[in-house]
Amino acid sequence: MFPLPRPMRAALDAARAAAREGEVPVGAVITRGDEVIATAANAPRRLCDPTAHAEMLAIRAAARALSRDRLEDCDLWVTLEPCAMCAGAIAHSRLRRVYYGARDPKGGAVEHGPRFFAQPTCHHRPEVYPDIGAEESAGLLREFFAGRR
């Protein structure tokens, strides 16, 4: 087993912080080269905003930090397979690569559901690398939801 890349470790830390706040534990990090541009955790409940997924918040923060709407030289690291909304934002922001942890057969839109980036109407397709830190990411989600039942 190889150690997790630093951005995925940071995304997992953000996911843990989300869980402590009562949010579904998902974290996201955007990098440009070796530099972390933005880190975010799920916050729909805290912000009373159903669009406040970790990916959306990280994309917004990175765009502000870089003062531009195109993030073509940036990569997204996220602990859970992005949903359709987040996949759309990834395409619009032109992120270069997406690395994600746990697969999401129910709500994911990359390898599951609509397979957003495979659609002919998708105008940008990032490189996608699944299963980075999948066990730890899935474990955080299982633990969180087990505590809710």
C-alpha positions in Angstrom: 0.0 0.0 0.0 1.3 3.4 -1.0 1.0 6.5 1.1 -1.8 8.9 0.0 -0.8 12.0 -1.9 -0.8 15.1 0.2 -3.8 16.7 -1.5 -6.0 13.6 -0.8 -4.8 13.6 2.8 -5.9 17.2 3.0 -9.3 16.4 1.4 -9.8 13.6 4.0 -8.9 16.1 6.8 -11.6 18.4 5.4 -14.1 15.5 5.2 -13.4 14.8 8.9 -14.0 18.5 9.7 -17.3 18.3 7.9 -18.4 15.3 9.9 -17.6 17.1 13.1 -20.0 19.9 12.0 -22.7 17.3 11.2 -22.2 17.5 7.5 -21.8 14.5 5.2 -18.0 13.9 5.3 -16.8 15.0 1.9 -13.7 17.1 1.4 -12.1 18.6 -1.7 -8.8 20.2 -2.6 -7.7 22.0 -5.7 -4.1 22.1 -6.6 -1.9 23.7 -9.3 1.3 21.8 -9.6 2.4 21.2 -6.0 0.5 24.2 -4.6 -2.8 23.9 -2.8 -5.1 26.6 -4.1 -8.3 25.8 -2.2 -9.6 23.4 0.4 -13.2 22.9 1.2 -15.6 20.6 3.1 -19.3 19.9 2.5 -21.4 22.6 4.1 -25.0 22.5 2.7 -26.5 22.5 6.2 -24.2 25.0 7.8 -24.6 27.4 4.9 -28.3 26.6 4.2 -27.2 26.1 0.6 -27.9 22.8 -1.2 -25.2 23.6 -3.7 -22.5 23.9 -1.0 -20.8 20.6 -1.8 -17.1 20.4 -1.1 -16.3 20.4 -4.8 -18.4 23.5 -5.5 -16.9 25.4 -2.6 -13.4 24.5 -3.6 -14.0 25.5 -7.3 -15.4 28.9 -6.2 -12.5 29.5 -3.8 -9.9 28.5 -6.4 -11.4 30.7 -9.0 -11.4 33.6 -6.6 -7.8 32.9 -5.5 -6.6 32.8 -9.1 -8.9 35.6 -10.3 -10.3 33.6 -13.2 -13.1 31.3 -14.1 -11.0 28.7 -16.0 -8.9 26.3 -13.9 -7.4 24.4 -16.8 -4.0 24.0 -15.1 -5.6 22.8 -11.8 -6.5 19.4 -10.4 -9.4 18.4 -8.1 -8.9 15.9 -5.3 -12.2 14.9 -3.7 -13.1 12.1 -1.3 -16.3 11.0 -3.0 -17.2 10.5 -6.7 -18.8 13.8 -7.8 -22.5 14.2 -8.3 -24.0 15.6 -11.5 -24.1 19.1 -10.2 -20.4 19.0 -9.3 -19.5 17.2 -12.5 -21.1 20.1 -14.4 -19.1 22.6 -12.4 -15.9 20.6 -13.0 -16.6 20.7 -16.8 -17.4 24.5 -16.8 -14.3 25.3 -14.8 -12.2 23.2 -17.1 -10.3 21.4 -14.3 -7.6 19.3 -15.8 -7.8 16.2 -13.7 -10.2 14.8 -11.1 -8.9 12.3 -8.4 -11.5 10.9 -6.2 -11.8 8.4 -3.3 -15.0 6.4 -2.8 -17.2 5.5 -5.7 -20.9 6.5 -5.3 -23.2 4.1 -7.1 -26.3 6.0 -5.8 -25.4 9.6 -6.4 -22.2 9.7 -8.4 -22.2 11.0 -11.9 -18.7 10.1 -13.2 -18.7 6.3 -13.3 -22.3 5.9 -12.2 -25.6 7.4 -13.1 -25.4 9.8 -16.0 -21.6 9.4 -16.5 -21.5 13.1 -17.1 -18.1 13.3 -18.8 -19.0 10.5 -21.3 -22.0 12.5 -22.7 -21.6 13.9 -26.2 -22.9 17.3 -24.9 -20.2 17.6 -22.3 -17.8 20.3 -23.5 -14.8 19.4 -21.3 -13.7 16.1 -20.1 -11.0 16.0 -17.4 -8.8 13.1 -16.8 -10.4 11.0 -14.1 -8.5 8.8 -11.5 -10.8 6.9 -9.1 -10.1 5.0 -5.9 -7.4 7.3 -4.5 -7.9 6.8 -0.7 -11.2 4.9 -1.4 -11.1 2.8 1.7 -10.6 5.7 4.1 -13.1 7.9 2.3 -15.7 5.1 2.3 -15.0 4.4 5.9 -15.7 8.0 6.9 -19.0 7.9 5.1 -20.0 4.5 6.6 -19.1 5.7 10.1 -21.0 9.0 9.6 -24.2 7.3 8.4 -24.0 4.5 11.0 -24.2 7.2 13.7 -27.3 8.6 12.1 -29.3 5.3 12.1 
